[in-house]
Amino acid sequence: MLDKRTTHFLFIIAKICDDGSYKIIEKTELQKEMRVTDFSELNQMVRYLQDNEMIDVKYSDELVICLTVLPKGRATVEGTRIKARSLVKIDYKTLLIVAGVCFLASLFGSMIGALLASLM
């Protein structure tokens, strides 16, 4: 299971390597996208993804990294996208209808309660 930062990192790499080929990426570019302070965090994420066979690193040094996303990594990215799309989304119109019905139901309930209280 990936944490949020590593999943975000995998999304960035998948966007860069969208055609499935190896890409040379500057670590400073990844550092800006991920908003990390040093390269050790990036290296840990790369190592974790590589150990879990989600990416393949062809070359890496202090400034650049050459990598691609493997099928397992692409499946993880697509699965996360599908999960995010499948969440129930309520549009503005539906929200207004629900709020209106709740308001009318509470108004009707308070009127019935006041009527019953006055009869007793």
N, C-alpha and C positions, 0 to 999 in steps of 0.2 A: 504494500500500500504506500502510495506516494504522499508526502506532505504537500501543502499548498505551494510552497516555494519551488520545490522540485517539479511539481506538475506545471507551474507557470514557466519554468525553465524549459521543460520538454515542449510546451506549446510554442515558445519562441524559436527553439531549434527546428521544430516541425514546420513552422512558417518559413523559415529561411531555407530549409532543405525540402521544399515542397515537391520537387521533381524526383526525389529519391536518390540523387547523386551526392557525392561528397562535396562539401563546401568548406572553404577556408574562412574562418570567422575570427576577427580580432577580439581578444578577451576584453579590451576596453569597451567595445560595443556591447558585449554581453553584460559587462559590469554596469553600464548605464541603464540598460533595459531592466536588469534585476535589482538595481539600486542597492548593491552590496559595496562594502568598503574595500575589501581586498580580494585577491584571486584565490585564496585558500577555500573560501566558501564555494566558489565556482568549481574548483578542482574536486571538492568533495561531492558536489552534485553530479559532475561528469563521471567520477569514479563509481558512484552509486548506480547511475543509469547504465553504465557500461557493465557493471557486475550483474545487473538484472537483465542484460541482453536487450535493452531498449534502444541503445545507440551503439555505434561502432566508431572508435577513434582511430584514425589512420596516422595522425601526426599531432604532436602537441609540444609546445615550448612555452616560454614565459610570456610571449606576446600574442601568438595565434594558435588556433586549434583547427584541425581538419577532421570533420566528422560527418556522419549521416545518421538518420533515424531508421532503425530496423523495423520490420513488420510488427513486432510486439509493442514497440513504442507508438507506432501509428495506430494500432488497435486501442491502446490506452487513451490516446488523444481523441479518437473518434468516439470511444465509449463515454468519455467525460463530456464531450459535446452533446451527445444524444441524451445523456442524463440531465444536462442543464436545460435542454429544450423540452424535455418531457415534464418538467416541473409545472404544476398548475399555475397558470397566469390568469389573473383576473383583470379584465380591461376596465376602463373608467366608467363606461355605461353600466356594466354589471354591478360595479361597486355602488353607483348611485341608486340603482334599483334596490339592492339589498339594504342600503341605509334608509331609503324611503319606507320600505316594508317594515323594517325594525321600528322606525319612528311611529308609524301608524299603529302597529301592534302594541307598542308601549303606551301610546295615547289611549287606545281602546281599553287596554287592561287597567289603566289608572281610572278611567271613567267607570268601569264596572266595579272596581274596588271602592270608589267613592260612593256609588249608588248602594252597594251592599252595606257599607259602614253607616250610611244615613238611615237605612231601614232597620237596623238593629239598635 
